[in-house]
Amino acid sequence: MQRENQSQVTEFILLGFSDYPDLQNLLFIVFLCIYLINLMGNLTILTLMCIDSRLHTPMYFFLCNLAILDVCLTSCTIPKMLSIFLMDSKGISFLGCLTQLLLLMFFTSVELYLLVAMAYDRYVAICNPLRYSVIMNKRVCALLSASSWVIGFLDALPYSVFISYSSFCGHNVIDHLFCNFQTMLQLLCSDTSAVKLLMNTLNLPLVLASLVLILTSYSYIISSILKMQSVRGRYKAFSTCSSHLTIVSMYCGASLFVYLSPISMSARPLHKLLDASYSTVIPMLNPIIYSLRNKDIKAALKKGMEGRIGG
């Protein structure tokens, strides 16, 4: 069966910041630097975890997943953003836009569920340290990781299917930097009540449940840390989860702003920039935060650099 909207829209136009032609070169340089820093930081973390046996622990296993995810997340948006900043052609095919939409929603969903798994890992490490290696065994870590990726895909799939079988009635101008679900929803001339109901009954409860699990984990973690007698012990315990807590705070703050804002605001310049930052800047900051605040990664990096210089 041929899709109805394929005969109406074969290409979308991504406006980006075309109203500000003087900023195009500057935006190209900024987002190119963000992309290169993201690639360099996350690939460095992945390399260190492969070569240093001290990083073969559950916490770094999840961090490895996060690094892979951040590379994928930025790679599905930034290359196309760079092309619309640099070239006059701002078109993206229907299939390309649909693929970008699916991947973007998929990767952002997986990130949330990975943060839940990482919060549980820190909860077990701080609140039940004697049984940590038993509870967080390889099978449990693999199950939590696989569940995050599978649920993230199943979470994003219905929205992409809905968009692919909806009618755009010739409307193909996306006033955004990439194929954003909220912006594309405004282009539809078919009924959107079903997908809005799906968001309220499926997606929103999953997101809220994830946030509740993270907050619950950290309430127990903070309570356990405060009960410790040793100041050094409290500092060490807090330092092991402070990086993750920083990333959770940034992710949740940005996502709440982006997804709780009215759809009518999605085309505003500031909202577009913040939305782009949500899917590009935070993935870039993840490896920086973990590198600067984690002595194991800094030690592995130092050892690797010394070995390279010595060799």
N, C-alpha and C positions, 0 to 999 in steps of 0.2 A: 504494500500500500504506500503510495507516494505521500509524503508529508505536505500538508496544505501550504505551509509558509515557505517551502523551498521554491515555489513558483512566484512568490511575492518578494522575498528577500534572499539574495544570494551573497550579499556582502554588507558588512556594517562599516560605518565611518566612526572612528574614535577621535573625538574633537580634542581631547587632552586640554592643553592650555593655549589653543590656537588664538584666543582673544588677546594673548600677551606674546606677540612675536619676538619682542626683545628678550624674553626670558628663555627662549627655546635652547640656546646654546648653553646657558648657565644650568638649566635643568638637566640637559644631557650630561654635562660634566658631573653634577652632583649625584645623579642616579647611577652613572657609570662607576664612580668611586664607591658608592654603596654596594654595588654588585661585586666589584673586585675585592673589597674588604670582606664581604660575606663569604665569597668563594675561598679566599685565602685563609680566613679564620676557621671556618668549618672544616675545610680539607686538612688543615693543620691538626685540628683536634682529632679527626678520624685517623690520620696517620700516626699520631702519638698513641692512640688507643690500640692500634694494631701492633706497634713495635715495643710498647712498654707493658710488661706483665703486671705491674702494680696497678694499672688502670683496668684490669680485667675483673671488675666488680659490678654488682647490679646497678649502682648509681651511674657509673660511666657507660654501662650498656644502654641505659635509657638516654644518656647524653649523646651517645653515638646515633641513636635513632633520631634525636632532635636535630643533630647536625645534618644528617641526610635529608630530613624533612625541610630544614631551612634552605638548603641548596635547591631542592625541588620547588619550594614555594616561590622563591625569588626568580628562578629560571623560567617559570610559566608566565611571568608578568613583565619583568624588567627588559628583556631583549626587545619585545614589541614596543614598550614605552620609549626606549632609546631610538627606535626607528621613526616613531611619529614625532619625536623632538627634532630629529636631524633631517628628515626628508619631507617633501611636500605630500607624498602619498600617505594617507592615514587609514587606508582600508584594511579590513581583516575579513576573511571569508566566513560564511555562515558556520561551516564546520570548525574552522579555527577558533571562532568566538565561542562556540558551544564547548569545544575542548578546553579552552582556557577557563571558562566558567566552571566546568566540572572539576578541573584540577585545583583551581583556587579554593572552591568550597570544600573539596576533599582534604587538601593539605591544612587548611585552617581548622577544620574539624578534628583532624588527627592530632594537631598540636594541642588542642584543649584536652583530649583524652590522654595524651602522653604526659601532660602536666599533672593530671590526676594520678597516673601510675607513679610518677616521680614523687608526688606528695605522699602516697602510700609507702613508698620505699623509705623516705625520710622518717615517716611516722614509726615504722618498724625499727629503723636504725636507732632512733632516739628513745623511744618508749619501751622497746623490747630488745635491747642490744644483745643479750645472751642467746637469744634464739634467732637472731638476724639471718645468719647463714643457712639455718634450717628452713625458715619461712620463705626467704627470698632466694630460693634455689634456682637453678637454670631453667627448670620447667616452668616455674611460676613467672619468671622474668619474660620468657619467650611467649607465654600465654597472654600476659598483660600487654606486651608489645604488639603481638598479632591482633589482639582484640581492638586495640586503639586504631590500627590501620583498617581493619575490616569494618568496624562500626563507623569510622569516619567516611569510608566509601559509601556505605549504605545510607548514611545520613545525607550525603550530597547528591546521590543518584536521582531521587525522586524530583528534585528541583530542575536538574538538567533535562530529564525526560519531559517534564512539564513544558519547559521553554522550547524544546525541540518540536513538540507537537502543538504549539500555540500559534496563533496568527498575529503577524505584525502589521498586516495591511499596508505594506510599503514603507513603514516607518523604520529607518535603518541608521539614524544618527544617534550615537551613544555619547552623551556629554560627560565623558569620563576618560580616565587614562587606560582602562582595561575593561573587559566585559564583566561588569559588576551586576550582580543579580538584582539589586534594588533599582538600578538605573534601567536595566532591560525590562523590568516589570512595568515600567512607565510606558514602554513602547508598544505593549500588547493591546490589541483591540478586542481580544477574546476575554471571557470571564476569568477573573483572577481570584474569585472567592474561595475556590477549592485549595489553591496553593497557600493562601493566607490562613485557611483553617488548618492545613497540614503543618504550617510553621508554628501555630499556636498550640496544637495538640501533640506534636511530635518533637520538633526541633527545640522549642523553648523549654519544655520540661527536661530534656536531655542536658541542655546547657546549664539550667538552674541546678539540676542534680549534681552535675560535675563541679560547679562552684561550691555547692554545699559540702561535697566530699572533701574538696581542697581546704575549705575553711575549717571543717571539723578536724581534719588531720592536723592542721597547724594550731588549732586550739589545744589539742592534746600535746603537741610538740612543745609549745610555749609553756604550758602548765608543767610538763616534765622538766624543762630546762630551769624554770624558776625554783623547783624543789631541790635542785642539786646543791650540795653543800659547798663544793669547791668552785671558786670564781673561775679558775682555769678550766674546770670541767664545763661550766656554763658557756664560757667563751668558745671552747672547742666544739661543743654541741651546736651552738648557734651558727658558727662559721661553716659547718657542714651543710646547712640548709638555707643560709642567707642568700646565696646566688639564685637558688630555685625560687625563693620567696620574692626576690626582686623581679625575676622574669614573669612570675605569676601576676604580680601587681601591675606590671606594664601591659601584659597581654590582656588581662581582664579590664583594666581601665580603658585601653584603646578599643577593645571589642564592644564594650558597653556603650561607648560614645558613638561608634560607627553604626551599630545595629539597633540601637534604641532611638537614634535620630529619625525624625520624620523622613519619609521617602522624598518629599519635596525639597529637602535640603541636600540631597545627594549630588546635585549638579553644581552647587556653589563651590567656588575656587578653594576656600579653606577646607571644606569637607572633602573635596577630591584629594587635596594634598595630605590631609590626615588619614584618609582611607589608604592612600598609596604608602604612607609611612607605616601604617599598621601591618602591611604585608611585605614591606621591604626593610624598614629601619630596625624593627624588633628582631627579625632574623639575623641582621648584621650585628646587633648588640649582644645576642646570646653567647657567642664564643668569646667576646671581649669580657663580658661579666664573669663567665666561668674561668677564664684565664687569669684575670686580675685578682679574683677572690678565692682561687683554689690553689693551695700550695702543691698538691700532687701534680696538677697539670703544669704548673710553673717549673717544678723539679724535673718532670719528664721533658719539657721543652729545653731546659738548660742542659740536661744530659744528652739530648739529641743534637743540640748545637755543638757541644763540646766534642761529641763523637765525630761529627762531621768535620769540625776543624782539625781534630787530631788525626782523622783519616787522611 
